[in-house]
Amino acid sequence: MEPDHIFYRMPPELIVKIYKRMNDIGDVKATLSTCRRAKAIFDEHAGAIAKSHLLRTIHPINVKLMVMAVASRDVDPRDQKSVEQFFRSYIWRAEPWPASYITMEMVAALPFFYGCMNLLFERIWIGLWREFSGIPPTDAELARVLRTFLMIETATNLFYRAPGKNGEALRRAPHVEWVDRYWEVFSHAEIEVVLKTKPHYSGRFEYGTYYPKDPLG
């Protein structure tokens, strides 16, 4: 009886648009279970759908870092080959990236990242950027806050935290040469903000390498 389902009477392009315009990931999951065609079309266009959801929430300049912050969770800092593979797959890889790099897992992670971003803004950003005057932060300011958090989150995953939900925190980065290569990607101004931000993380990023060029060290 499944061919009688409404999704079998709709063109794939329209179904993709519906997925892109859904309110949240819960709506997407619910739709996936309605019929095989709904899931097949989603699977074929998952990257484009996920990117659409991300761009409704975050600034385009942060999409690449959002991908790296999530993908770096699978890297084992103790395994140099694991770190190097991440660099080759993401940091050193020219854009545009394959559509498969952007996943709904990243969309699901947005509430966590935005929670951290808001905390970061409340604790630090007002003092760094301007005196508090009751004026709401601009979109550009919030994008910079999120970018700083994603930079630190990626570095922590790559060098100071073993993979897994309860991954071991490492006091020193096992392969310090990769730490320097990571921070060389960013501008001096971005690194300065990371340096000013570090003392406010309440121990979350205290596990540095003591490597002089490492902002987290």
C-alpha angles and dihedrals in degrees: 000000000000096000087068090064115113091243090065090059096049126083115248092243091061093048090052090052090051091052091049093052098047115122099236146347091272091065090049092052092048092052093049090063096054098083144337094257092055090054095043093053091046092050091051094051101028095123095052092045093049092047090052091053092048094049091053088062111026135045114261091242089066100050094089092049091046089056091048094047091057098037092049090065088080095053119104108215090203092059110073092195090056091052093045092050090054090053091050094046098045121002098042097032115104119235144278092069123204113278089240090069090075113067140173087250086074091051089051090051093056096090090054094048093046091049089055091044093053091049090049091051093049094049102038122359100071089057094045099048107028146336112280109260103160092262112137115243117263123242089251092054092049090048089055091049092051091046091054092049092048091050091054094042092053093047091049092052093046099047115010111033129058116226122267135066092283097030117171116259111233121218093206132025106251093217108035095178089071091053091062092047090054097052092045087071092068132068124256089248092055092049091050089057090050089052091052091046098049099080091058098061095091094231096314091118101026092114099094132160094230083233104151096226094049113099090202094048 
